[in-house]
């Protein structure tokens, strides 16, 4: 006798969501955010556009969730490979604390450079950053869900450095981390010069050493 199983709707929904995530990321990378449409995502994913509208209000919302899912998967892969660095996208598990603040910051900034230069993540990151400027709701979500988690990792490491006496007690960690992240973001957004590990190392040296001559 043949057995008839009831289709697993949750599994089908998971497959559809995964297909939509992959389609959104692929299209943004291939054609850019402006030319990516809900219809295009639906066609690429093999679903009806009403399926997408049932789950998300806009293509920006689709891309946001797809990017968060990608970051989570990359973090799992990195953890499985024994890597613990935190990138700009907030996918890491923490900034290393080896007792050498400069080395730890250089390590995580180099990981950030690699992430920003990664063709898989560069296009959606640029799209979300740009759209967040003109869409305040998306911008707030971008900060809350993507930027703040990774920023908190820097704050935690810098506070540990303060407790160890490796950083001035009067330094505001939130301001200090901007001295590290902002130059990378500025060069990446404007594409003025190549984003390299050497540049990341220099940022750390300048931020920790200051620009004024020492006696």
DRENBAZA-523167 format. One record per residue (C-alpha): residue number from 1; x, y, z. Coordinates in nm, 3 decimals. Layout:
N
+-----+---------+---------+---------+
! num !      xx !      yy !      zz !
+-----+---------+---------+---------+
! NUM !       X !       Y !       Z !
...
+-----+---------+---------+---------+
% end
This chain:
215
+-----+---------+---------+---------+
! num !      xx !      yy !      zz !
+-----+---------+---------+---------+
!   1 !   0.000 !   0.000 !   0.000 !
!   2 !   0.125 !   0.347 !  -0.081 !
!   3 !   0.134 !   0.603 !   0.194 !
!   4 !   0.023 !   0.960 !   0.138 !
!   5 !   0.201 !   1.226 !   0.340 !
!   6 !   0.066 !   1.572 !   0.398 !
!   7 !   0.299 !   1.829 !   0.239 !
!   8 !   0.514 !   2.009 !   0.493 !
!   9 !   0.412 !   2.373 !   0.441 !
!  10 !   0.681 !   2.506 !   0.676 !
!  11 !   0.953 !   2.327 !   0.480 !
!  12 !   0.810 !   2.461 !   0.155 !
!  13 !   0.808 !   2.812 !   0.302 !
!  14 !   1.170 !   2.776 !   0.413 !
!  15 !   1.271 !   2.669 !   0.062 !
!  16 !   1.083 !   2.964 !  -0.087 !
!  17 !   1.243 !   3.209 !   0.155 !
!  18 !   1.588 !   3.072 !   0.078 !
!  19 !   1.523 !   3.103 !  -0.296 !
!  20 !   1.402 !   3.461 !  -0.249 !
!  21 !   1.708 !   3.552 !  -0.038 !
!  22 !   1.943 !   3.408 !  -0.299 !
!  23 !   1.758 !   3.576 !  -0.584 !
!  24 !   1.759 !   3.919 !  -0.417 !
!  25 !   2.132 !   3.906 !  -0.340 !
!  26 !   2.218 !   3.777 !  -0.687 !
!  27 !   2.013 !   4.040 !  -0.870 !
!  28 !   2.152 !   4.329 !  -0.666 !
!  29 !   2.502 !   4.205 !  -0.741 !
!  30 !   2.433 !   4.161 !  -1.113 !
!  31 !   2.213 !   4.458 !  -1.201 !
!  32 !   2.237 !   4.697 !  -0.906 !
!  33 !   1.975 !   4.796 !  -0.651 !
!  34 !   1.788 !   5.042 !  -0.873 !
!  35 !   1.718 !   4.781 !  -1.141 !
!  36 !   1.624 !   4.508 !  -0.897 !
!  37 !   1.248 !   4.467 !  -0.868 !
!  38 !   1.007 !   4.251 !  -0.672 !
!  39 !   0.897 !   4.100 !  -1.003 !
!  40 !   1.255 !   4.019 !  -1.093 !
!  41 !   1.321 !   3.861 !  -0.755 !
!  42 !   1.003 !   3.654 !  -0.781 !
!  43 !   1.090 !   3.532 !  -1.130 !
!  44 !   1.446 !   3.445 !  -1.029 !
!  45 !   1.324 !   3.262 !  -0.716 !
!  46 !   1.044 !   3.080 !  -0.899 !
!  47 !   0.767 !   3.217 !  -0.678 !
!  48 !   0.475 !   3.450 !  -0.731 !
!  49 !   0.531 !   3.815 !  -0.646 !
!  50 !   0.233 !   3.800 !  -0.409 !
!  51 !   0.432 !   3.551 !  -0.203 !
!  52 !   0.700 !   3.816 !  -0.157 !
!  53 !   0.451 !   4.091 !  -0.076 !
!  54 !   0.288 !   3.862 !   0.181 !
!  55 !   0.617 !   3.842 !   0.371 !
!  56 !   0.785 !   4.177 !   0.300 !
!  57 !   0.654 !   4.529 !   0.230 !
!  58 !   0.933 !   4.628 !  -0.014 !
!  59 !   1.241 !   4.510 !  -0.198 !
!  60 !   1.452 !   4.694 !   0.061 !
!  61 !   1.298 !   4.479 !   0.334 !
!  62 !   1.369 !   4.165 !   0.129 !
!  63 !   1.730 !   4.267 !   0.080 !
!  64 !   1.773 !   4.353 !   0.448 !
!  65 !   1.654 !   4.011 !   0.561 !
!  66 !   1.853 !   3.835 !   0.289 !
!  67 !   2.169 !   4.015 !   0.397 !
!  68 !   2.113 !   3.935 !   0.765 !
!  69 !   2.064 !   3.571 !   0.671 !
!  70 !   2.384 !   3.576 !   0.465 !
!  71 !   2.577 !   3.731 !   0.754 !
!  72 !   2.446 !   3.464 !   0.992 !
!  73 !   2.546 !   3.185 !   0.756 !
!  74 !   2.893 !   3.331 !   0.707 !
!  75 !   2.935 !   3.358 !   1.085 !
!  76 !   2.842 !   2.991 !   1.124 !
!  77 !   3.092 !   2.894 !   0.855 !
!  78 !   3.363 !   3.104 !   1.019 !
!  79 !   3.288 !   2.948 !   1.357 !
!  80 !   3.310 !   2.604 !   1.203 !
!  81 !   3.648 !   2.694 !   1.056 !
!  82 !   3.769 !   2.821 !   1.393 !
!  83 !   3.760 !   3.189 !   1.302 !
!  84 !   3.625 !   3.441 !   1.551 !
!  85 !   3.686 !   3.781 !   1.399 !
!  86 !   3.401 !   4.028 !   1.376 !
!  87 !   3.337 !   4.206 !   1.053 !
!  88 !   3.156 !   4.528 !   0.970 !
!  89 !   2.840 !   4.335 !   0.899 !
!  90 !   2.820 !   4.210 !   1.258 !
!  91 !   2.863 !   3.848 !   1.156 !
!  92 !   3.157 !   3.774 !   1.387 !
!  93 !   3.155 !   3.637 !   1.739 !
!  94 !   3.374 !   3.902 !   1.899 !
!  95 !   3.700 !   4.091 !   1.876 !
!  96 !   3.993 !   3.883 !   2.005 !
!  97 !   4.147 !   3.985 !   2.336 !
!  98 !   4.505 !   3.863 !   2.330 !
!  99 !   4.626 !   4.141 !   2.557 !
! 100 !   4.771 !   4.328 !   2.259 !
! 101 !   4.512 !   4.593 !   2.171 !
! 102 !   4.683 !   4.709 !   1.851 !
! 103 !   4.717 !   4.354 !   1.717 !
! 104 !   4.356 !   4.272 !   1.804 !
! 105 !   4.221 !   4.584 !   1.634 !
! 106 !   4.435 !   4.525 !   1.325 !
! 107 !   4.304 !   4.170 !   1.308 !
! 108 !   3.940 !   4.275 !   1.312 !
! 109 !   3.990 !   4.569 !   1.075 !
! 110 !   4.163 !   4.339 !   0.827 !
! 111 !   3.861 !   4.109 !   0.848 !
! 112 !   3.640 !   4.411 !   0.785 !
! 113 !   3.845 !   4.503 !   0.477 !
! 114 !   3.801 !   4.150 !   0.344 !
! 115 !   3.426 !   4.167 !   0.403 !
! 116 !   3.386 !   4.505 !   0.237 !
! 117 !   3.587 !   4.385 !  -0.062 !
! 118 !   3.394 !   4.058 !  -0.090 !
! 119 !   3.187 !   4.071 !  -0.413 !
! 120 !   2.917 !   3.860 !  -0.247 !
! 121 !   2.847 !   4.117 !   0.025 !
! 122 !   2.967 !   4.443 !  -0.129 !
! 123 !   2.665 !   4.512 !  -0.353 !
! 124 !   2.393 !   4.448 !  -0.091 !
! 125 !   2.588 !   4.642 !   0.172 !
! 126 !   2.619 !   4.943 !  -0.058 !
! 127 !   2.252 !   4.917 !  -0.155 !
! 128 !   2.130 !   4.906 !   0.205 !
! 129 !   2.362 !   5.190 !   0.311 !
! 130 !   2.249 !   5.410 !   0.022 !
! 131 !   1.879 !   5.333 !   0.057 !
! 132 !   1.899 !   5.388 !   0.431 !
! 133 !   1.999 !   5.749 !   0.370 !
! 134 !   1.674 !   5.830 !   0.187 !
! 135 !   1.449 !   5.588 !   0.377 !
! 136 !   1.461 !   5.672 !   0.750 !
! 137 !   1.279 !   5.354 !   0.853 !
! 138 !   1.520 !   5.132 !   0.661 !
! 139 !   1.810 !   5.344 !   0.784 !
! 140 !   1.709 !   5.286 !   1.145 !
! 141 !   1.680 !   4.912 !   1.081 !
! 142 !   2.021 !   4.912 !   0.910 !
! 143 !   2.178 !   5.073 !   1.216 !
! 144 !   1.990 !   4.862 !   1.471 !
! 145 !   2.024 !   4.523 !   1.306 !
! 146 !   2.356 !   4.549 !   1.121 !
! 147 !   2.576 !   4.826 !   1.259 !
! 148 !   2.502 !   4.840 !   1.631 !
! 149 !   2.577 !   4.471 !   1.704 !
! 150 !   2.925 !   4.497 !   1.550 !
! 151 !   2.987 !   4.839 !   1.709 !
! 152 !   2.915 !   4.691 !   2.050 !
! 153 !   3.194 !   4.440 !   1.995 !
! 154 !   3.440 !   4.728 !   1.960 !
! 155 !   3.302 !   4.899 !   2.269 !
! 156 !   3.347 !   4.580 !   2.471 !
! 157 !   3.708 !   4.535 !   2.357 !
! 158 !   3.799 !   4.899 !   2.416 !
! 159 !   3.650 !   4.894 !   2.765 !
! 160 !   3.855 !   4.585 !   2.843 !
! 161 !   4.162 !   4.779 !   2.726 !
! 162 !   4.070 !   5.062 !   2.962 !
! 163 !   4.041 !   4.820 !   3.253 !
! 164 !   4.383 !   4.678 !   3.162 !
! 165 !   4.536 !   5.026 !   3.151 !
! 166 !   4.603 !   5.008 !   2.776 !
! 167 !   4.365 !   5.295 !   2.696 !
! 168 !   4.307 !   5.626 !   2.872 !
! 169 !   4.029 !   5.609 !   3.127 !
! 170 !   3.864 !   5.925 !   2.993 !
! 171 !   3.827 !   5.789 !   2.639 !
! 172 !   3.469 !   5.732 !   2.520 !
! 173 !   3.481 !   5.388 !   2.351 !
! 174 !   3.190 !   5.474 !   2.121 !
! 175 !   3.376 !   5.779 !   1.986 !
! 176 !   3.705 !   5.590 !   1.974 !
! 177 !   3.563 !   5.312 !   1.758 !
! 178 !   3.452 !   5.572 !   1.502 !
! 179 !   3.818 !   5.667 !   1.458 !
! 180 !   3.872 !   5.311 !   1.342 !
! 181 !   3.560 !   5.241 !   1.138 !
! 182 !   3.490 !   5.576 !   0.974 !
! 183 !   3.808 !   5.593 !   0.762 !
! 184 !   3.745 !   5.245 !   0.622 !
! 185 !   3.384 !   5.329 !   0.543 !
! 186 !   3.477 !   5.662 !   0.384 !
! 187 !   3.735 !   5.506 !   0.151 !
! 188 !   3.502 !   5.217 !   0.068 !
! 189 !   3.200 !   5.434 !  -0.008 !
! 190 !   3.385 !   5.685 !  -0.224 !
! 191 !   3.618 !   5.431 !  -0.386 !
! 192 !   3.894 !   5.691 !  -0.365 !
! 193 !   4.180 !   5.447 !  -0.307 !
! 194 !   4.216 !   5.071 !  -0.262 !
! 195 !   4.096 !   4.926 !   0.067 !
! 196 !   4.384 !   4.713 !   0.193 !
! 197 !   4.518 !   4.541 !   0.502 !
! 198 !   4.807 !   4.788 !   0.511 !
! 199 !   4.559 !   5.076 !   0.525 !
! 200 !   4.372 !   4.906 !   0.811 !
! 201 !   4.697 !   4.865 !   1.004 !
! 202 !   4.783 !   5.232 !   0.950 !
! 203 !   4.444 !   5.343 !   1.083 !
! 204 !   4.504 !   5.151 !   1.405 !
! 205 !   4.855 !   5.295 !   1.443 !
! 206 !   4.730 !   5.651 !   1.391 !
! 207 !   4.428 !   5.608 !   1.619 !
! 208 !   4.624 !   5.457 !   1.906 !
! 209 !   4.938 !   5.664 !   1.864 !
! 210 !   4.784 !   5.998 !   1.781 !
! 211 !   4.914 !   6.245 !   1.526 !
! 212 !   5.104 !   6.483 !   1.751 !
! 213 !   5.477 !   6.431 !   1.812 !
! 214 !   5.567 !   6.260 !   2.140 !
! 215 !   5.855 !   6.373 !   2.365 !
+-----+---------+---------+---------+
% end
